[in-house]
Amino acid sequence: MWIFVTLLLLRPLPLPLVPNPTLTPGSVLPNVTAADVCTPGWARAHRNVPESEKRAVFQRYQITPSGTDFEIDHLISLQLGGDNSLANLWPQSYHTLVWNAHTKDQLENRLHWLVCHGQLSLADAQTAIRGDWRVAYRRYVQQTPSVP
């Protein structure tokens, strides 16, 4: 019996496919507009997540970072007006199939394009990705991501 309990306690936690809404509810910069986020270089100029904050994100999710298996991802991406606070950051795996960081990047790019072409409001894009981003992916990109 004790072997089973020990194995149960030592098993790795499952990788989060979506952020824990209690730890990462999503957060945006105040007063950001579609014109702001559609300005070339805007997201790059606002990216500022120090290593100490990245470590704090891993600790909150009880994940031990290993090499390049994860990125600290913005739930609401910078290109959609998301901020760099802990409320908007989570450890996203590169290796979960098919719902991984690369797949979410496709959604972020698509939502940004829709906002910048006047086909979706910035607020609607933020709301879509703040929920279960896989639902937004199915709605705005395609039903099922391709397996690499």
C-alpha positions in Angstrom: 0.0 0.0 0.0 2.7 2.5 0.9 4.4 1.9 -2.5 1.2 2.9 -4.2 0.8 6.1 -2.1 4.4 7.0 -2.7 4.1 6.5 -6.5 0.9 8.5 -6.5 2.5 11.4 -4.6 5.7 11.4 -6.8 4.0 11.2 -10.2 4.5 14.2 -12.4 1.7 16.7 -12.5 0.0 16.8 -15.9 1.1 19.5 -18.2 -1.5 22.3 -18.3 -3.1 22.6 -21.7 -5.0 25.7 -20.6 -3.9 28.0 -17.7 -5.5 27.6 -14.3 -8.0 30.5 -14.2 -7.3 31.1 -10.5 -3.6 31.5 -11.1 -3.8 33.1 -14.6 -7.1 34.9 -15.2 -5.6 37.0 -17.9 -4.8 40.7 -17.7 -4.5 43.5 -20.2 -2.7 46.9 -20.3 -5.0 49.7 -19.4 -6.3 51.9 -22.2 -4.7 49.9 -25.0 -6.5 50.2 -28.4 -6.5 48.3 -31.6 -4.5 51.1 -33.2 -1.8 50.5 -30.5 -1.5 46.8 -31.0 -1.6 47.1 -34.7 1.4 49.4 -34.8 4.4 47.4 -36.1 6.8 46.6 -33.2 4.3 47.4 -30.5 4.3 43.9 -28.8 8.1 43.7 -29.0 8.4 47.1 -27.3 6.1 45.9 -24.4 7.7 42.5 -23.7 9.3 42.6 -20.3 9.2 39.4 -18.2 12.3 39.1 -16.0 13.7 35.7 -15.1 12.6 36.1 -11.5 9.0 36.4 -12.7 9.4 33.4 -15.0 10.6 31.3 -12.0 7.6 32.5 -10.0 5.2 31.3 -12.7 6.8 27.8 -12.7 6.6 27.7 -8.9 2.9 28.7 -8.9 2.2 25.9 -11.3 4.4 23.4 -9.4 6.4 22.7 -12.5 10.2 22.2 -12.6 11.5 23.9 -15.7 13.7 21.7 -17.8 15.6 23.1 -20.7 13.5 24.4 -23.5 10.3 22.3 -22.8 8.2 25.3 -21.9 7.7 29.0 -22.7 6.3 31.4 -20.2 3.3 32.4 -22.3 1.0 35.4 -22.0 -2.6 34.1 -21.8 -3.7 37.3 -23.6 -0.8 37.9 -25.9 1.1 41.2 -26.1 -0.1 41.6 -29.6 -3.7 41.6 -28.2 -2.9 44.1 -25.4 -2.0 41.6 -22.7 0.3 42.7 -20.0 3.4 41.1 -18.3 1.9 40.5 -14.9 1.7 37.1 -13.1 -2.0 37.2 -13.7 -1.4 36.9 -17.4 1.5 34.4 -17.5 1.5 30.6 -17.5 4.0 27.8 -18.4 3.0 26.4 -21.8 4.6 23.2 -23.1 6.1 23.0 -26.6 5.6 19.2 -26.5 1.9 18.5 -25.7 0.2 17.3 -28.9 -1.6 19.1 -30.4 -2.5 21.8 -28.0 0.9 23.4 -27.5 2.6 26.8 -27.6 3.0 26.6 -31.4 -0.7 26.0 -31.9 -1.6 28.9 -29.5 0.8 31.1 -31.4 -1.3 30.5 -34.6 -4.4 31.6 -32.7 -2.7 34.7 -31.4 -1.6 35.6 -34.9 -5.0 35.0 -36.4 -6.8 37.1 -33.7 -4.3 39.9 -34.2 -4.9 39.9 -38.0 -8.7 40.0 -37.5 -8.4 42.9 -35.1 -6.0 44.8 -37.3 -8.3 44.3 -40.3 -11.4 45.5 -38.5 -13.0 42.1 -38.5 -13.0 41.6 -34.7 -12.9 44.1 -31.9 -9.9 44.0 -29.6 -12.2 43.4 -26.6 -13.7 40.4 -28.3 -10.3 39.0 -29.2 -9.2 39.4 -25.6 -12.3 37.7 -24.3 -12.0 34.8 -26.8 -8.4 33.9 -25.8 -9.0 34.6 -22.1 -11.3 31.6 -21.9 -10.3 28.2 -23.1 -8.0 29.1 -25.9 -8.7 25.8 -27.6 -12.3 26.8 -28.1 -11.2 30.1 -29.7 -8.7 28.2 -31.9 -11.5 26.0 -33.2 -13.6 29.1 -33.9 -11.1 31.4 -35.5 -8.4 29.1 -37.0 -9.6 25.6 -37.7 -11.5 22.8 -36.0 -8.4 20.6 -35.3 -4.8 21.6 -35.3 -2.5 19.6 -37.5 0.0 17.2 -35.9 3.6 18.1 -36.8 
